[in-house]
């Protein structure tokens, strides 16, 4: 039960981590931010932590119904973060890593 709650909450963390605002402009020209193919250290740590939590959830009974959703959301979150500029990647991953660490501590 605890791991199932962890899985659902983990899914929610992924959903909120990759959310970012888009700015619409009418006639303004906006320079495209520099995108980096390499993830900042915070992002690497966040995805490593998330992969570990998903791996742990796979071994727990009753979590199999959520695993596909968690894996898909993790993958789509990574793709969304890769599309962000480096500064936004870092801020988003710091927020996500903090949320994952708090979640892990809360459910240990």
Buried (B, 14 or more C-beta within 10 A) or exposed (E): EEBBEBBBBBBEBBEEBBEEEEEEEEEEEEEEEEEBEEBBEBBEBBBEBBEEBBEBBBEBEEBEEBBEBBBEBBEEBBEBBBEBEBEBBBBBBBBBBBBBEEBBEEEE
